[in-house]
């Protein structure tokens, strides 16, 4: 079998934590290029993994006829630009979440994927999580009855990443807690419930605790090396709440990078007419039900496989087969992009937004 030749564009945290190690474990893959605008990062990847060529400009290999696919692991503002360039160059693309900063960019990505016939997958990795797929199986088999409401909580005490840097600059990231964390939760819910059509959304996004960057108090900060509290920008949401009506269940949520409640609450509740499930995000779940006139509570445990490896392996499989669609295809990701755009638009207008 001919090896699939790939390039990794953006050699930061998610590339090194997920994409690169997963490609390295797949015997049918050869990483040909490591690309990053910071030369040292690309060179370090070549040295660390013992393969590939370090490049700073992806245009240098955009037209390489030997290249089959790319992973786009850059900041959000370059997702659509890079993905579209490689789709038009005849390459398959796995792009990290979110698909793009704003809905219009995601729709342009979708349009290009349809026109070129190339794979465009979005890295919503929970679709390959073992426990998530067990829940989907239970819902699909009718064990929960009608799932009429799903509630998601992605709340942390004070966890704003890289304060003043790209994460908190809307022009780069597209948003804060909703687009960074909420995209995973909303997409997970949509996947488990069969990707229902979103109909309308109402929400409020708050930019409160991080605004006074110099006086922001925290115990730790992810991506602190990108922080710039002296000259940086903070114009994104540090907390958000909303409700979405779909052709399936109603979805409601509360999310926060930062809140003045010292509890981290990261779970999703699936409420059905026969049974309910609480999923501990990135963990196991509990099934609540009724049996023989008794209330039951069943803690579920199973053997997990690595969701990032599952994600990469399925992408590689599709590439080796010449194309195709899987659960991460752009058409599914666009549904979540529509929801997030509607929540932000609702917050700006203080009105419910109809989703086309």
Secondary structure by P-SEA (a helix, b strand, c coil): cbbbbbbbcccccccccccaaaaaacccccccbbbbccaaaaaaaaaaacbbbbbcccccccccccccbbbbcccccaaaaaaaaaaaabbbbbccccccccaaaaaaaaaaaaaacbbbbccccccccaaaaaaaaaaaacccccccbbbbbbcccccccccccccccccccccccccccaaaaaaaaaaaacccccccccccccccccccccccccccccccccccccccccccccccccccccccbbbbbcccccccccbbbbbbbbbcccbbbbbcccccbbbbbccccbbbbbbbbcccccaaaaaaaaaaaaaaaccccccccaaaaaaaaaaaaaaaaaaaacbbbbcc
